[in-house]
Amino acid sequence: MTDILDKALAAARDAAGAAAEIILHYWRTGVGVDLKGDDTPVTAADREAEVAIRGILAAALPEAGIYGEEYGADDTSREWLWLVDPLDGTKSFVRRTPFFSTQIALMHRGELVLGVSSAPVYGERMWAVRGRGAFLDGEPVRVAATQRMAEASISTGNVKTLTGDARWDALGAMIRDSNRIRGYGDFCHYHLLARGGLDLVIESDVNILDVAALAVIVREAGGVFTDLDGAAPTLETRSVLAGTPTLHAAALARLRDATIDR
């Protein structure tokens, strides 16, 4: 498996680089916007970046399936499965807000084992392989050693559905007890978490393609990454609770208590 993962990491990093060139071209020149069936935006940058990524990944690991944001899944039942979001944060991209990235992850028999997260406008790329640690542009990163909620920096992303959930008040209590609250969203707060810049990330409305690579990175940086129920990420994952080990455990306990009390 080591040889496969070495080859896969090299291909994923190459694919992220190819996508970055396409995305930055359209960032500079501008691009038309279409709406998909769910009324979310899509651009030529999304589509062309995914085509480029698919070509590189398929050539490097032909035995793997590919599940992409724009062109769907060719086969999710294979032993190896790539998960690709060529331009996560298209809404930000089209509004000229630089909170977007390319996300490439690899699953082996349902377990996430590799992730590359590339933020081309920031010139920042993170990657990780199971058991090898997490890296930012080649330098190892580690989550903070924060132990107490009173010292914690919390970041929320899309929490729209959580507002109608029994756990909403629990989130409010954590915010009151924390040191500070931010809303970095998208790739940004996971990158900050993995390199010790904040301590806890909470989202209730995600797609696995948005966060699969980031899950590997956070875990390899020494953090814990689950959904809001404490389950490991799967293709069906729709929420995230990620943080330092101590704060993740404390936050999960509070969220579970809120559900029980309801």
Secondary structure, DSSP 4 states (H G I P E B T S, - for coil): -HHHHHHHHHHHHHHHHHHHHHHHHHHHH---EEE-TTS-EEEHHHHHHHHHHHHHHHHH-TTSEEEETTTEES-TTSSEEEEEEEEETHHHHHTT----EEEEEEEETTEEEEEEEEETTTTEEEEEETTS-EEETTEEE-------GGG-EEEE---TGGGGSTTHHHHHHHHHHSSEEE---HHHHHHHHHTTS-SEEEESS--HHHHHHHHHHHHHTT-EEE-TTSPPP-TT---EEEE-HHHHHHHHHHHHHHHHH-
